[in-house]
Structures are given as structure tokens and as C-alpha cells.
Amino acid sequence: MRTELWDQFDGLVSASPRLLATVTAHNADGTSSLTTYDGAQMRAIGILGGTIPYNVWVRGGHVTEAAPNLPLSEILI
């Protein structure tokens, strides 16, 4: 039995998370070559204007919007 509270929580958690990545190249087929903060390489559909390298948000294999170019730190709890 699902409750309304669980449905509200489930709406916050997306099936495809939003990832922060750095654009390393624009490709002729309309994709961008990206590097995530942990060093993983990937390609995503979409090209945003800008001087390479720049940061973008990626969701579901698509570049969604530009991300701020701020220092990134990871903290383990």
C-alpha cells in the first residue's frame, strides 16, 4: 500500500539523475564530449555555445543547460 507521503518523495527522486560535466569537445553529429568530475568520459546529445571547456548539466543523455564554473569539492560523511 502506497501512501501520499511516499508518492511525494518518489516525485523528488528522478529515474535519470542530473549530472555535472565539463564539455571537452563539440562533435559534428550534434553531440558533446564530456568529462564528469570523477573522470568518466561520455557523450551527450546537444551543444551549448561557449568556449571549451565549460560546465553543463546532463540528464538522460541530453545536455540540458549551462552550469556555473565553480570549484568542486567532495566531502564524505
Backbone as XML, in Angstrom:
<?xml version="1.0"?>
<chain id="A" units="angstrom">
  <residue number="1" name="MET">
    <atom name="N" x="0.830" y="-1.176" z="0.000"/>
    <atom name="CA" x="0.000" y="0.000" z="0.000"/>
    <atom name="C" x="0.881" y="1.248" z="0.000"/>
  </residue>
  <residue number="2" name="ARG">
    <atom name="N" x="0.682" y="2.107" z="-0.974"/>
    <atom name="CA" x="1.462" y="3.344" z="-1.077"/>
    <atom name="C" x="0.717" y="4.470" z="-0.380"/>
  </residue>
  <residue number="3" name="THR">
    <atom name="N" x="1.475" y="5.307" z="0.241"/>
    <atom name="CA" x="0.872" y="6.459" z="0.903"/>
    <atom name="C" x="1.155" y="7.711" z="0.095"/>
  </residue>
  <residue number="4" name="GLU">
    <atom name="N" x="0.417" y="8.760" z="0.364"/>
    <atom name="CA" x="0.631" y="10.014" z="-0.345"/>
    <atom name="C" x="2.012" y="10.587" z="-0.046"/>
  </residue>
  <residue number="5" name="LEU">
    <atom name="N" x="2.496" y="10.395" z="1.190"/>
    <atom name="CA" x="3.826" y="10.868" z="1.550"/>
    <atom name="C" x="4.889" y="10.189" z="0.688"/>
  </residue>
  <residue number="6" name="TRP">
    <atom name="N" x="4.753" y="8.885" z="0.485"/>
    <atom name="CA" x="5.711" y="8.167" z="-0.360"/>
    <atom name="C" x="5.639" y="8.669" z="-1.806"/>
  </residue>
  <residue number="7" name="ASP">
    <atom name="N" x="4.450" y="8.941" z="-2.309"/>
    <atom name="CA" x="4.307" y="9.463" z="-3.667"/>
    <atom name="C" x="4.995" y="10.814" z="-3.813"/>
  </residue>
  <residue number="8" name="GLN">
    <atom name="N" x="4.921" y="11.659" z="-2.788"/>
    <atom name="CA" x="5.597" y="12.950" z="-2.831"/>
    <atom name="C" x="7.109" y="12.756" z="-2.845"/>
  </residue>
  <residue number="9" name="PHE">
    <atom name="N" x="7.611" y="11.847" z="-2.026"/>
    <atom name="CA" x="9.041" y="11.560" z="-2.005"/>
    <atom name="C" x="9.501" y="10.973" z="-3.330"/>
  </residue>
  <residue number="10" name="ASP">
    <atom name="N" x="8.712" y="10.059" z="-3.882"/>
    <atom name="CA" x="9.052" y="9.414" z="-5.147"/>
    <atom name="C" x="9.161" y="10.445" z="-6.272"/>
  </residue>
  <residue number="11" name="GLY">
    <atom name="N" x="8.377" y="11.520" z="-6.201"/>
    <atom name="CA" x="8.446" y="12.570" z="-7.203"/>
    <atom name="C" x="9.743" y="13.362" z="-7.143"/>
  </residue>
  <residue number="12" name="LEU">
    <atom name="N" x="10.408" y="13.372" z="-5.986"/>
    <atom name="CA" x="11.685" y="14.076" z="-5.847"/>
    <atom name="C" x="12.846" y="13.299" z="-6.445"/>
  </residue>
  <residue number="13" name="VAL">
    <atom name="N" x="12.737" y="11.990" z="-6.443"/>
    <atom name="CA" x="13.809" y="11.126" z="-6.926"/>
    <atom name="C" x="13.546" y="10.799" z="-8.388"/>
  </residue>
  <residue number="14" name="SER">
    <atom name="N" x="14.428" y="11.245" z="-9.247"/>
    <atom name="CA" x="14.255" y="11.041" z="-10.679"/>
    <atom name="C" x="14.882" y="9.721" z="-11.118"/>
  </residue>
  <residue number="15" name="ALA">
    <atom name="N" x="14.333" y="9.126" z="-12.152"/>
    <atom name="CA" x="14.905" y="7.898" z="-12.709"/>
    <atom name="C" x="16.236" y="8.181" z="-13.392"/>
  </residue>
  <residue number="16" name="SER">
    <atom name="N" x="16.409" y="9.386" z="-13.904"/>
    <atom name="CA" x="17.677" y="9.768" z="-14.514"/>
    <atom name="C" x="18.218" y="10.992" z="-13.768"/>
  </residue>
  <residue number="17" name="PRO">
    <atom name="N" x="19.288" y="10.807" z="-13.013"/>
    <atom name="CA" x="19.828" y="11.903" z="-12.216"/>
    <atom name="C" x="20.459" y="12.989" z="-13.081"/>
  </residue>
  <residue number="18" name="ARG">
    <atom name="N" x="20.556" y="14.177" z="-12.534"/>
    <atom name="CA" x="21.212" y="15.292" z="-13.208"/>
    <atom name="C" x="22.691" y="15.231" z="-12.866"/>
  </residue>
  <residue number="19" name="LEU">
    <atom name="N" x="23.542" y="15.196" z="-13.899"/>
    <atom name="CA" x="24.979" y="15.082" z="-13.721"/>
    <atom name="C" x="25.672" y="16.379" z="-14.107"/>
  </residue>
  <residue number="20" name="LEU">
    <atom name="N" x="26.728" y="16.704" z="-13.401"/>
    <atom name="CA" x="27.578" y="17.839" z="-13.740"/>
    <atom name="C" x="28.743" y="17.314" z="-14.562"/>
  </residue>
  <residue number="21" name="ALA">
    <atom name="N" x="28.995" y="17.944" z="-15.713"/>
    <atom name="CA" x="30.090" y="17.506" z="-16.577"/>
    <atom name="C" x="30.743" y="18.718" z="-17.238"/>
  </residue>
  <residue number="22" name="THR">
    <atom name="N" x="31.967" y="18.526" z="-17.696"/>
    <atom name="CA" x="32.711" y="19.555" z="-18.411"/>
    <atom name="C" x="32.760" y="19.183" z="-19.883"/>
  </residue>
  <residue number="23" name="VAL">
    <atom name="N" x="32.380" y="20.115" z="-20.742"/>
    <atom name="CA" x="32.424" y="19.883" z="-22.193"/>
    <atom name="C" x="33.879" y="19.953" z="-22.637"/>
  </residue>
  <residue number="24" name="THR">
    <atom name="N" x="34.335" y="18.886" z="-23.303"/>
    <atom name="CA" x="35.709" y="18.846" z="-23.803"/>
    <atom name="C" x="35.777" y="18.990" z="-25.319"/>
  </residue>
  <residue number="25" name="ALA">
    <atom name="N" x="34.651" y="18.751" z="-26.011"/>
    <atom name="CA" x="34.627" y="18.892" z="-27.471"/>
    <atom name="C" x="33.190" y="18.932" z="-27.964"/>
  </residue>
  <residue number="26" name="HIS">
    <atom name="N" x="32.990" y="19.641" z="-29.081"/>
    <atom name="CA" x="31.718" y="19.610" z="-29.803"/>
    <atom name="C" x="31.920" y="18.707" z="-31.006"/>
  </residue>
  <residue number="27" name="ASN">
    <atom name="N" x="30.995" y="17.795" z="-31.234"/>
    <atom name="CA" x="31.122" y="16.829" z="-32.324"/>
    <atom name="C" x="30.205" y="17.214" z="-33.484"/>
  </residue>
  <residue number="28" name="ALA">
    <atom name="N" x="30.574" y="16.800" z="-34.692"/>
    <atom name="CA" x="29.831" y="17.150" z="-35.902"/>
    <atom name="C" x="28.427" y="16.562" z="-35.933"/>
  </residue>
  <residue number="29" name="ASP">
    <atom name="N" x="28.173" y="15.491" z="-35.171"/>
    <atom name="CA" x="26.852" y="14.857" z="-35.179"/>
    <atom name="C" x="25.879" y="15.487" z="-34.177"/>
  </residue>
  <residue number="30" name="GLY">
    <atom name="N" x="26.229" y="16.644" z="-33.604"/>
    <atom name="CA" x="25.330" y="17.331" z="-32.682"/>
    <atom name="C" x="25.446" y="16.882" z="-31.243"/>
  </residue>
  <residue number="31" name="THR">
    <atom name="N" x="26.509" y="16.144" z="-30.930"/>
    <atom name="CA" x="26.734" y="15.712" z="-29.554"/>
    <atom name="C" x="27.916" y="16.468" z="-28.960"/>
  </residue>
  <residue number="32" name="SER">
    <atom name="N" x="28.036" y="16.373" z="-27.657"/>
    <atom name="CA" x="29.171" y="16.960" z="-26.955"/>
    <atom name="C" x="29.925" y="15.855" z="-26.238"/>
  </residue>
  <residue number="33" name="SER">
    <atom name="N" x="31.250" y="15.913" z="-26.279"/>
    <atom name="CA" x="32.081" y="15.001" z="-25.498"/>
    <atom name="C" x="32.266" y="15.632" z="-24.124"/>
  </residue>
  <residue number="34" name="LEU">
    <atom name="N" x="32.054" y="14.827" z="-23.077"/>
    <atom name="CA" x="32.037" y="15.341" z="-21.722"/>
    <atom name="C" x="32.941" y="14.536" z="-20.810"/>
  </residue>
  <residue number="35" name="THR">
    <atom name="N" x="33.387" y="15.183" z="-19.737"/>
    <atom name="CA" x="34.104" y="14.522" z="-18.665"/>
    <atom name="C" x="33.420" y="14.873" z="-17.360"/>
  </residue>
  <residue number="36" name="THR">
    <atom name="N" x="33.046" y="13.865" z="-16.577"/>
    <atom name="CA" x="32.417" y="14.117" z="-15.287"/>
    <atom name="C" x="33.490" y="14.426" z="-14.248"/>
  </residue>
  <residue number="37" name="TYR">
    <atom name="N" x="33.070" y="14.875" z="-13.064"/>
    <atom name="CA" x="34.040" y="15.282" z="-12.054"/>
    <atom name="C" x="34.900" y="14.123" z="-11.572"/>
  </residue>
  <residue number="38" name="ASP">
    <atom name="N" x="34.407" y="12.877" z="-11.712"/>
    <atom name="CA" x="35.211" y="11.725" z="-11.299"/>
    <atom name="C" x="36.048" y="11.145" z="-12.434"/>
  </residue>
  <residue number="39" name="GLY">
    <atom name="N" x="36.077" y="11.831" z="-13.580"/>
    <atom name="CA" x="36.940" y="11.440" z="-14.686"/>
    <atom name="C" x="36.302" y="10.559" z="-15.739"/>
  </residue>
  <residue number="40" name="ALA">
    <atom name="N" x="35.038" y="10.217" z="-15.606"/>
    <atom name="CA" x="34.365" y="9.366" z="-16.597"/>
    <atom name="C" x="34.119" y="10.158" z="-17.882"/>
  </residue>
  <residue number="41" name="GLN">
    <atom name="N" x="34.325" y="9.511" z="-19.016"/>
    <atom name="CA" x="34.109" y="10.117" z="-20.332"/>
    <atom name="C" x="32.735" y="9.697" z="-20.841"/>
  </residue>
  <residue number="42" name="MET">
    <atom name="N" x="32.018" y="10.628" z="-21.471"/>
    <atom name="CA" x="30.711" y="10.306" z="-22.032"/>
    <atom name="C" x="30.390" y="11.262" z="-23.163"/>
  </residue>
  <residue number="43" name="ARG">
    <atom name="N" x="29.363" y="10.916" z="-23.936"/>
    <atom name="CA" x="28.846" y="11.802" z="-24.979"/>
    <atom name="C" x="27.370" y="12.026" z="-24.702"/>
  </residue>
  <residue number="44" name="ALA">
    <atom name="N" x="26.923" y="13.249" z="-24.946"/>
    <atom name="CA" x="25.519" y="13.579" z="-24.726"/>
    <atom name="C" x="25.008" y="14.385" z="-25.909"/>
  </residue>
  <residue number="45" name="ILE">
    <atom name="N" x="23.722" y="14.271" z="-26.187"/>
    <atom name="CA" x="23.106" y="14.989" z="-27.289"/>
    <atom name="C" x="22.929" y="16.450" z="-26.898"/>
  </residue>
  <residue number="46" name="GLY">
    <atom name="N" x="23.362" y="17.322" z="-27.772"/>
    <atom name="CA" x="23.188" y="18.751" z="-27.537"/>
    <atom name="C" x="24.508" y="19.493" z="-27.456"/>
  </residue>
  <residue number="47" name="ILE">
    <atom name="N" x="24.472" y="20.715" z="-27.961"/>
    <atom name="CA" x="25.644" y="21.595" z="-27.919"/>
    <atom name="C" x="25.173" y="22.952" z="-27.439"/>
  </residue>
  <residue number="48" name="LEU">
    <atom name="N" x="25.783" y="23.448" z="-26.384"/>
    <atom name="CA" x="25.534" y="24.813" z="-25.936"/>
    <atom name="C" x="26.713" y="25.662" z="-26.381"/>
  </residue>
  <residue number="49" name="GLY">
    <atom name="N" x="26.440" y="26.894" z="-26.729"/>
    <atom name="CA" x="27.530" y="27.774" z="-27.129"/>
    <atom name="C" x="28.420" y="28.078" z="-25.952"/>
  </residue>
  <residue number="50" name="GLY">
    <atom name="N" x="29.646" y="28.323" z="-26.209"/>
    <atom name="CA" x="30.576" y="28.653" z="-25.140"/>
    <atom name="C" x="31.979" y="28.253" z="-25.518"/>
  </residue>
  <residue number="51" name="THR">
    <atom name="N" x="32.914" y="28.818" z="-24.805"/>
    <atom name="CA" x="34.312" y="28.494" z="-25.033"/>
    <atom name="C" x="34.654" y="27.244" z="-24.232"/>
  </residue>
  <residue number="52" name="ILE">
    <atom name="N" x="35.171" y="26.262" z="-24.918"/>
    <atom name="CA" x="35.536" y="24.992" z="-24.287"/>
    <atom name="C" x="36.788" y="25.218" z="-23.457"/>
  </residue>
  <residue number="53" name="PRO">
    <atom name="N" x="36.876" y="24.741" z="-22.248"/>
    <atom name="CA" x="35.942" y="23.904" z="-21.506"/>
    <atom name="C" x="34.929" y="24.746" z="-20.733"/>
  </residue>
  <residue number="54" name="TYR">
    <atom name="N" x="33.707" y="24.238" z="-20.616"/>
    <atom name="CA" x="32.684" y="24.854" z="-19.783"/>
    <atom name="C" x="31.809" y="23.751" z="-19.198"/>
  </residue>
  <residue number="55" name="ASN">
    <atom name="N" x="31.152" y="24.063" z="-18.100"/>
    <atom name="CA" x="30.360" y="23.065" z="-17.380"/>
    <atom name="C" x="28.907" y="23.074" z="-17.838"/>
  </residue>
  <residue number="56" name="VAL">
    <atom name="N" x="28.307" y="21.888" z="-17.843"/>
    <atom name="CA" x="26.904" y="21.738" z="-18.220"/>
    <atom name="C" x="26.232" y="20.734" z="-17.292"/>
  </residue>
  <residue number="57" name="TRP">
    <atom name="N" x="24.904" y="20.789" z="-17.257"/>
    <atom name="CA" x="24.093" y="19.776" z="-16.590"/>
    <atom name="C" x="23.603" y="18.804" z="-17.654"/>
  </residue>
  <residue number="58" name="VAL">
    <atom name="N" x="23.675" y="17.511" z="-17.352"/>
    <atom name="CA" x="23.268" y="16.452" z="-18.283"/>
    <atom name="C" x="22.233" y="15.578" z="-17.591"/>
  </residue>
  <residue number="59" name="ARG">
    <atom name="N" x="21.144" y="15.289" z="-18.302"/>
    <atom name="CA" x="20.113" y="14.390" z="-17.762"/>
    <atom name="C" x="19.592" y="13.520" z="-18.894"/>
  </residue>
  <residue number="60" name="GLY">
    <atom name="N" x="19.598" y="12.229" z="-18.680"/>
    <atom name="CA" x="19.059" y="11.292" z="-19.663"/>
    <atom name="C" x="19.790" y="11.322" z="-20.992"/>
  </residue>
  <residue number="61" name="GLY">
    <atom name="N" x="21.087" y="11.591" z="-20.972"/>
    <atom name="CA" x="21.866" y="11.597" z="-22.208"/>
    <atom name="C" x="21.741" y="12.869" z="-23.026"/>
  </residue>
  <residue number="62" name="HIS">
    <atom name="N" x="21.124" y="13.917" z="-22.452"/>
    <atom name="CA" x="20.958" y="15.195" z="-23.147"/>
    <atom name="C" x="21.565" y="16.317" z="-22.321"/>
  </residue>
  <residue number="63" name="VAL">
    <atom name="N" x="22.267" y="17.222" z="-22.986"/>
    <atom name="CA" x="22.767" y="18.422" z="-22.329"/>
    <atom name="C" x="21.560" y="19.323" z="-22.099"/>
  </residue>
  <residue number="64" name="THR">
    <atom name="N" x="21.291" y="19.677" z="-20.833"/>
    <atom name="CA" x="20.080" y="20.436" z="-20.536"/>
    <atom name="C" x="20.333" y="21.925" z="-20.394"/>
  </residue>
  <residue number="65" name="GLU">
    <atom name="N" x="21.409" y="22.320" z="-19.708"/>
    <atom name="CA" x="21.686" y="23.743" z="-19.526"/>
    <atom name="C" x="23.116" y="23.936" z="-19.058"/>
  </residue>
  <residue number="66" name="ALA">
    <atom name="N" x="23.570" y="25.182" z="-19.147"/>
    <atom name="CA" x="24.909" y="25.524" z="-18.674"/>
    <atom name="C" x="24.934" y="25.483" z="-17.148"/>
  </residue>
  <residue number="67" name="ALA">
    <atom name="N" x="26.064" y="25.083" z="-16.594"/>
    <atom name="CA" x="26.246" y="25.028" z="-15.143"/>
    <atom name="C" x="27.312" y="26.047" z="-14.759"/>
  </residue>
  <residue number="68" name="PRO">
    <atom name="N" x="27.278" y="26.533" z="-13.530"/>
    <atom name="CA" x="28.289" y="27.500" z="-13.113"/>
    <atom name="C" x="29.683" y="26.884" z="-13.096"/>
  </residue>
  <residue number="69" name="ASN">
    <atom name="N" x="30.658" y="27.686" z="-13.400"/>
    <atom name="CA" x="32.047" y="27.241" z="-13.428"/>
    <atom name="C" x="32.678" y="27.546" z="-12.072"/>
  </residue>
  <residue number="70" name="LEU">
    <atom name="N" x="32.326" y="26.746" z="-11.071"/>
    <atom name="CA" x="32.791" y="26.936" z="-9.712"/>
    <atom name="C" x="33.674" y="25.769" z="-9.295"/>
  </residue>
  <residue number="71" name="PRO">
    <atom name="N" x="34.556" y="25.969" z="-8.322"/>
    <atom name="CA" x="35.351" y="24.838" z="-7.837"/>
    <atom name="C" x="34.450" y="23.790" z="-7.208"/>
  </residue>
  <residue number="72" name="LEU">
    <atom name="N" x="34.832" y="22.526" z="-7.349"/>
    <atom name="CA" x="34.046" y="21.415" z="-6.852"/>
    <atom name="C" x="34.841" y="20.690" z="-5.783"/>
  </residue>
  <residue number="73" name="SER">
    <atom name="N" x="34.190" y="20.398" z="-4.672"/>
    <atom name="CA" x="34.833" y="19.598" z="-3.627"/>
    <atom name="C" x="33.871" y="18.502" z="-3.199"/>
  </residue>
  <residue number="74" name="GLU">
    <atom name="N" x="34.424" y="17.361" z="-2.864"/>
    <atom name="CA" x="33.628" y="16.217" z="-2.453"/>
    <atom name="C" x="33.926" y="15.921" z="-0.997"/>
  </residue>
  <residue number="75" name="ILE">
    <atom name="N" x="32.871" y="15.766" z="-0.207"/>
    <atom name="CA" x="33.017" y="15.507" z="1.221"/>
    <atom name="C" x="32.339" y="14.193" z="1.549"/>
  </residue>
  <residue number="76" name="LEU">
    <atom name="N" x="33.063" y="13.292" z="2.194"/>
    <atom name="CA" x="32.496" y="12.015" z="2.630"/>
    <atom name="C" x="31.988" y="12.169" z="4.043"/>
  </residue>
  <residue number="77" name="ILE">
    <atom name="N" x="30.791" y="11.664" z="4.258"/>
    <atom name="CA" x="30.183" y="11.743" z="5.594"/>
    <atom name="C" x="30.040" y="10.355" z="6.159"/>
  </residue>
</chain>
